Amino acid sequence: MLMRLRQTLIGTPLPSADIMHEKLGKVKALAVFSSDALSSVAYATEEILLVLVIAGTASRDLLMPIALAITALLVVVVTSYYQTIQGYPSGGGAYIVAYDNLGVWAGLTAAAALLIDYVLTVAVSITAGIAAITSAFPALLPFRVELCLLAIVFVAWINLRGVRESGTVFAIPTYGFILIFLTLVAVGLVRWYSGTLAEASVLTVTEEGAGALTIFLMLRAFASGCTAMTGVEAISNGIPAFRKPEAVNAGKTLVVMALLLVTMFLGISFLASSLETVPLESETVVSQIGRQVFGDGALYFALQLATTFILILAANTSFAGFPRLAAIMAHDRYLPRQLTNLGDRLVFANGMLLLAILASALVIIFGGMTHRLIPLYAVGVFLSFTLSQAGMVRRWQRLHGSGWKWKVVVNGVGAVATAVVLVIIVATKFIHGAWIVILLIPLFVAMFRAVKRHYQLVAQQLTLEGVTPEPWKGLASHKRQKVLVPISGVHRGTLKALRFARSLSKDVTAVVVDVDPQVTARVRERWPIWGQKVPLAVLESPFRSTVGPLLAYVDETDRRDPERGLAVIVLPEFVAARRWHELLHNQTARAIKRALLYRRGQTGKDHVIIDVPYHLQR
């Protein structure tokens, strides 16, 4: 029943052979990986104006210079990530660049910053989208936390159904937003040029009591507007999700995203400056410009609806980026290995569920209020920007190549600029909540190191180095029962289980399920030396399940010899030294035990299940 419910919710399992068919073309990939970056144009200009009006309405003349400066920085950052895509086509973005060029600590810091920012992106975008809904329907305001949680569940559910399906679902609202926003900019510019667009007739901030326009205030406005750059790194993290040639398609998608982002950001900033728009508590800057350009008709409401959708769907970028980055780190043994597992629909389902849980916790803790979450936002992304740019500088200095000096200058300028923005963000938002992120980043790095140390300790205790293969002494001849030994690899725990199985019977077979072809290849290579002349059966697993193929093999064995059947299943299982260490392992032996305890073989007999523990040391 649970399996049927699961298949109803997320679809029938896809075989591993279909993974190439689940890759994204450039059109869908733009919707999946760019929604966060593109949605930022809905509020980036307003963030600049909110700071500038502190010094009076006259300071609004600086809006366009600041917007142009942000655009220049965006071009530098996008250029760096384009180079990253070509240089690191396996994905990983800032983590891989910093790790490879600046060392382990820099790489882990970049990864911590990005993972935290991905979680915050989900929380901020969802709460912002729900805020737009509750503004239109005030009766829903008391239920904003519940609505936020439902929105997170919805986005996670769509992503769990597979990359192609999520790309299809999210492409319509994403391209709808792009279309209506470009229409707003185009119609607004035409009407401004023709002189048919009047200035905003709203209450403006007076000069009386306005603060001084200082360099710090301008830098703060610049830093606030840099929220337009959040999400541009997602494509470099998700290169493997693209169709072949992956790096080429990812690079083209990044360029298209950057062109759209620049066009919409500069367009809305120019209109806001030309119309002398002022941020209002009751209405956003985009809404004010939409009313002036479109009036109160259908196009205006389409703009508001599309903006609401894109703000909610901006969370989709994190659901595309977070699981992939977590899988890369888990492969490097800095996060639990379960995060490398592909789910039924060929997506990193465990990473998606973890992201949904963390984002939901943030929404609950901060009461679903966007303004409480905003101060935490952007610290992580600009830290990762800075480390990525600095890493690319080091890469060019190390490898040289064509035009390397010019590339060093470009990435060096980008590193300095993003570092300055990072310092300003930290300085202006520290007491408002940025300190939480600054504290969390080193804690995450410490967690990564602890996980790595655990896996290194496990590897040291399970390694075959220093162990001599036992001479062949023959199998026990006084027992006739069949004995099956499921294994996941060849290590000390495996040898202990094989020795015990051989003491029970002369009819022993070891079985490995081919979930990971690299692991299976290593088992095949080592088995002639360490297998103690026990036959090895390799089971295919097109749906990446360990238990299913193993149970089918047990049934097949019972059918072949119904008189004897399969009497004993010996399970090698290493026991973690501490309880929390168990979270870092797949617990496959326990899953096999649970499956076997509640079923009988084809012969109608119960199977005897024997654990052979291998205790790890602290």
Protein Blocks (a to p, Z undefined) as FASTA:
>chain_A
ZZmmmmmmnopaddfklmmmmpccfklmmmmmmmmmmmmmmmmmmmmmmmmmmnojklmm
mmmmmmmmmmmmmmmmmmmmmmmmmmmmngnijmmmmmmmnojklmmmmmmmmmmmmmmm
mmmmmmmmmmmmmmmmmmlmmmmmmmmmmmmmmmmmmmmnojklmmmmmmmmmmmmmmmm
mmmmmmmmmmmmnopaccdddddddfehpacddfklmmmmmmmmmmmmgojlmmmmmmmm
pccdfklmmmmmmmmmmmmmmmmmmmmmmmmmmnopacdfkbcfklmmmmmmnomafklm
mmmmmmmmmmmmmmmmmmmmmmmmmmmmmmnopacfklmpccfkopafklmmmmmmmmmm
mmmmnoopaklmmmmgoklmmmmmmmmmmmmmmmmmmnnpghklmmmmmmmmmmmmmmmm
mmmmmmmmmmnommmmmmmmmmmmmmmmmmmmmmmmmmmmmpcghiacdddebjafkbcb
dcddddfbdcfklmmmmmmmmmmpmcdcdddddfblmlmmmmmmmmmmmnnopacddddd
fkopaklmmmmmmmmmmmmmmmnopmbdcddddddfbfklmmmpgklmmmmmmmmmmccc
fkopacddddddddddZZ
